[in-house]
Amino acid sequence: MIQGTGHDSKLDVWAVGVMIYELLHGRPPFTPDKKITDRRLYLKCIEDRIMKGKIKFSSKASKESIKTIKKLLSPRP
């Protein structure tokens, strides 16, 4: 979707990963670490994190949930 190449059911699987992460952490998975006030820079940072698969997990997250979420949120399904 970000690259403008369309999408298929793999995007739906990815969205499930986002929802599971949000349920466990109370925030979206690709939120920047620092507060960014410029909207374009904020969105660019999120896109970069998505494409790199950069996700931070709570220390309270189980190994199983981390493994599952990483698989669901892989930038290369």
TORLO-440690 format. One record per residue (C-alpha): residue number from 1; residue in one letter; x, z, y. Coordinates in steps of 0.1 Angstrom, whole numbers, plus 5000, padded with zeros to 4 digits. Each point is the difference from the previous one (the first is absolute). Last residue first. Layout:
N
NUM:A:X:Z:Y
...
# end
This chain:
77
77:P:5051:5036:4886
76:R:5028:4995:5025
75:P:4994:5024:5029
74:S:4994:5028:4974
73:L:4972:5022:5011
72:L:4983:5004:4966
71:K:5032:5006:4982
70:K:5013:5025:5026
69:I:4966:5018:4999
68:T:5002:5004:4962
67:K:5036:5013:5000
66:I:4993:5024:5028
65:S:4968:5012:4983
64:E:5018:5006:4967
63:K:5029:5018:5017
62:S:4976:5024:5016
61:A:4996:5002:5037
60:K:5008:5034:5015
59:S:5032:4988:5016
58:S:4979:4977:5019
57:F:5008:4963:4997
56:K:5016:4976:5024
55:I:4994:4962:4995
54:K:5022:4971:5008
53:G:4988:4970:4979
52:K:5023:4977:5021
51:M:4971:4977:5010
50:I:4977:5029:5007
49:R:5026:5019:5021
48:D:5007:4968:5020
47:E:4963:4995:5006
46:I:4995:5036:5011
45:C:5030:4997:5024
44:K:4985:4967:5014
43:L:4966:5017:5005
42:Y:5016:5028:5020
41:L:5022:4976:5020
40:R:4969:4980:5009
39:R:4981:5031:5009
38:D:5027:5015:5023
37:T:4996:5037:4998
36:I:5021:5006:4969
35:K:5001:5036:4987
34:K:5028:5003:4975
33:D:4998:5000:4962
32:P:4979:4968:4999
31:T:4969:5000:4979
30:F:5003:4979:4969
29:P:4981:5022:4975
28:P:4969:5007:5021
27:R:4992:5037:5006
26:G:4984:5030:4982
25:H:5028:5001:4973
24:L:4982:4999:4967
23:L:4968:4982:5011
22:E:5021:4977:5022
21:Y:5023:4991:4972
20:I:4971:4992:4976
19:M:4984:4979:5027
18:V:5032:4980:5007
17:G:5005:4994:4962
16:V:4964:4988:4997
15:A:5007:4976:5029
14:W:5029:4986:4980
13:V:4977:4993:4970
12:D:4976:4982:5024
11:L:5029:4980:5014
10:K:5009:4989:4965
9:S:4965:4986:4997
8:D:5009:4971:5023
7:H:5016:4995:5034
6:G:5008:4974:5026
5:T:5035:4988:5009
4:G:5001:5014:5035
3:Q:5031:5022:4994
2:I:4981:5031:5007
1:M:4972:4991:4976
# end
